Amino acid sequence: MLRNMFAAFGQYRGLTAILIVAVILLVFVVIMASRAVRRHNAARDAILERLKKEEALRKKYGSFTRETALQSDGRELLHGAALCIQKALEKEPDMTAAFTALPQEKQIVYALDFVLCEDAETLSRFFRLNGKPLTDAALEGARRAFDARHLELFELGFKMFDPDDETTSALPGDVEKLDADFAAADEAALYDSIKRFIADNAVTLSE
């Protein structure tokens, strides 16, 4: 029987070649589809895990005292407080108007979360992706909540990306140096300063 099969293959070489190619393509498609499903599932699981963590932070920082804030991790405290503000803003038909109506302390926390958590790849990325009133609130936040070095760099970045400022260079090399310097600055000092700001305004931020 095998001899007859091989004979048939030899007789129909063109058809055999097409069949082999079709089988290879089928195997390739099955492998790629399997990988796509695994990537999709991994992405879905990552999103669900992120949403789960965010909900836990909202519950943890929906209401807090000055003492609780001072005992918290600074980055987690900032992000948790900002998530609570975001949840309230998302219920409004005009989020921009609702944001500008917030107490300044809430505007600051929400804006700084975009600088350090949401758009945290680089400082320049924050300025490229966002505009007023968020950037103005972040500038005020940097002045009130950042340590001296991070404030210096943030103010420099603000000038670089301010279309009305013609005195500050925003050449690619300057922007790269800004991002590198901001990333290298003392993160512990930054979040300790932010934590004190949030603690000092715990009553307003917990309302």
N, C-alpha and C positions, 0 to 999 in steps of 0.2 A: 504493500500500500504506500509506504514511504517512498519507494522507488517511483511509483506512478506520480506521486505529488511532486517530487523533484523534477521529474520529466515534464510535468505540466508547467512548473515554474520556468524550466529552461525553454519551453516552447513559447511561453508568453512573458518574455523578459520585461517588456514595457509595462504590462499590467502589474507584474510583480514589483517593479520599482515604484509605481504609483501607490501600490498597497503598502509598501514599506514606509514611504514618505507619509502616507496618511496615518499610519500607526504611530510614527514618531511625533507627528503634529498633535495627535490625540493625547499622547502621553504628556507632551509639553503643555497643552491646554489644561489638562487635569492638574498638573503640578502647579501651574500659575494660579489656577482657580483656588486651589487649596491654600496657597500662600496668601492670596488676597483675602480669603475668609479668615485666616489666622490674624492678618493685620487688622482687619475690620473688628474682629472680636477683641483684640488687644487695645485698639483705640477706644472701643465702646467701654471696655472695663476701666480704662484710664479715666475716661470722662465720668463714669459712675463713681469711681473712687474719689475724684476731685470734688464732685458735687456732695458726696457724703462728708468729706472733710470740711467743706465750706459750711454745710448745715450745722455741723458740730461747732464750728467757730462762731456762727451766729448765735447759737444757744449759749455758748460760753461767755460771749461778750455783748449779749443783748442788753445786759445791765451789769455794771461793775462799779466798785468803789475805788477811791484813790489808792487804798492799801492793796486791793486786788491787782490794780494796774502795775504798781511798783514791784509786785512779786511775779509778774508775768514776763514771758519772753517778748522782747520789744517788737520783733518782726511779726510774731503771731498776734500780738495785741493790736498793732497797726492794721493788719489785714482783717482781723476779726471785727474790729470796730468799723472799718470801711465797708465790709460786707453787709453789716446791719444798715448802714446808710444807703447802700446801693439797693437793698431790698425795698426800702421805703420809696426811693426815687423811681424804681421800676413800676410802681403802681400809679404814677402820675402820667397824664397824657402828654405833658411837655416837660421832659426831664431837665432840659437846660434852664427853664424858668424855675422849676422846683429846686434845682441846685443853687441858683443865685439867691433863692429865698431862704436857704438854710442859714443857721448861725455860722459865723466865720470859722469857728473851731471845727464844725462838721465839714465845711468846704475844704479846710486844710487837710484833715485826715483822709478824706476821699481822694483829694488830688495827690497827696504824698504816696498813697497806695499805688496809684498809677505810675509814679516815678520809680518806686522801689519794689513793687510786687507784680503788678499787672504788665507793665511795659519795661521790665527790669533788665533786659538784655544789655542796653547801654543808655547813658544819659541822653545822648543825641537822639536815640530812637524815640524817647518820650517827646522831645520837642518836634520831631518830624511827624509824629502820629497825632499830636494834639494841638489845640489852639485855645484861644480865650473862650470862656472864662477859666478853664481848667489850669492853663499855664500861669495865669495871674494868681490863682489860689495857691498853686504850688510854690510860687515865688514867695508869697506871704508866709506860707508854711515853712519854707526853708529858713526864712528870717526869724521865725519864732520857735522852730523846733529842731533845726539842724545844729550840729557842732560847727565850730568856726571853719574848719577845712572844707567840709562838704558844702557849707553855705557859700564860701568863696568860689568853689567850682560851679555850683548851681547858678550863681549870679553871672558867671562868665558864660555858661551855656545859654542862659536866657538872652544875653546880649548877642551872642553869635547868631541865634535864630530869630531875633527880633528884626522884622523887615524895616523898621524905622531907625534902626541903629546902624550907622555907617562908620563907626569908629573901631569895631571889633572884627578881627579877621575870622572868617569861617571857612578857610581853605581846608581841603581834606586832611592834610597833616595836622592842622590845629584841632580839628574835630576828633581825630584819632587820639591825640595826646590828651584831650579833655576826657574822653571816655576811659582811657587807661588810668589817668590820675584819679578819676572818680571811683573806679573799681578798686584801686589800690589804697584809697584812704581808709582810715580806721573804722571798720564797720561796727565794732563794739561801742565806740564813742558815739556814733551816729544813732544807734538804736537806744542807747541809754538816754540820750538827749530827747529823742522822740517819746520814749516811755515817760519821762518826767513831764513833757508837755501834755500828753494824754491824761496822766494822773492828775495834773493840776486842773484839768478841765473835765474831769470824770462826770460831774453832775450834768453839764450841758451835753456831753457825748452819750450819756445813758438815757436821755429823754426820748 
